[in-house]
Amino acid sequence: MTILSISNIERKENFIYYRREFTGTAAYEIPGRTVQGSIEFTIETTPLGKKDIHVKIIDQIDYPTIPLTKALKETIALMDSEGKLP
């Protein structure tokens, strides 16, 4: 499982300051092919400063979602720490 990119990231309007919601398109490789699909994700900062990331895969995939979700969370956390999210 390799995440190639997350593009077309748009931030949803939200009035809760510790919660950021986004939509985007993820491109990833699964064995035998490359797939693109819509995703929604939320980054919520806990009172202790830890960031919890929740990912929702919008499009149907014929691959186990747990490894894909884990890889997406890691990529989103990296993008957030590098300041690449809107």
C-alpha positions in Angstrom: 0.0 0.0 0.0 1.5 3.2 -1.2 -0.1 6.7 -1.1 1.0 8.5 -4.2 -0.7 11.9 -3.4 -3.6 13.7 -1.8 -4.7 16.5 -4.0 -7.7 18.9 -4.4 -7.7 19.4 -0.7 -10.3 21.9 0.4 -11.0 22.9 4.0 -14.6 22.8 5.1 -16.0 25.8 7.1 -16.1 24.8 10.8 -16.6 27.0 13.9 -14.9 24.6 16.3 -11.3 25.9 16.6 -9.7 22.6 17.6 -11.3 20.6 14.7 -10.4 21.0 11.1 -12.3 19.2 8.3 -11.1 18.6 4.8 -12.1 16.9 1.5 -9.7 15.7 -1.2 -8.8 13.1 -3.7 -6.3 10.4 -2.8 -4.2 8.5 -5.4 -2.8 5.2 -4.1 -1.3 2.0 -5.3 -2.9 -1.3 -4.4 -1.4 -4.6 -5.7 -1.8 -4.6 -9.5 -3.1 -1.1 -10.1 -3.3 2.6 -9.2 -6.6 4.0 -7.9 -8.0 7.5 -7.2 -10.8 8.1 -4.8 -12.5 10.8 -2.8 -11.8 11.1 0.9 -12.9 13.2 3.8 -10.7 13.7 6.8 -10.7 15.5 10.2 -7.8 16.6 12.3 -8.8 17.2 15.9 -6.4 18.5 18.5 -7.0 17.0 22.0 -6.7 19.1 25.2 -3.2 17.5 25.7 -2.1 18.7 22.2 -2.2 15.3 20.4 -3.7 15.3 17.0 -6.4 12.7 16.2 -6.9 12.0 12.5 -10.1 10.4 11.2 -10.4 9.4 7.6 -13.6 8.5 5.6 -13.2 6.8 2.2 -16.1 8.0 0.0 -15.6 5.8 -3.0 -16.1 2.0 -2.9 -12.8 0.0 -3.0 -12.3 -3.7 -3.4 -9.3 -3.8 -1.0 -9.2 -4.0 2.8 -9.8 -0.5 4.2 -7.7 -0.8 7.4 -4.2 -0.7 5.6 -5.5 2.1 3.3 -6.8 4.1 6.2 -3.6 3.7 8.2 -1.5 4.8 5.3 -3.7 7.8 4.6 -3.5 8.9 8.3 0.3 8.7 8.2 0.4 10.8 5.0 -2.1 13.4 6.3 -0.1 13.7 9.6 3.1 14.3 7.6 1.4 16.9 5.4 0.1 18.6 8.4 3.4 18.7 10.2 5.0 20.1 7.1 2.3 22.8 6.7 1.0 21.6 3.4 -2.7 21.6 4.4 -4.9 24.7 3.7 
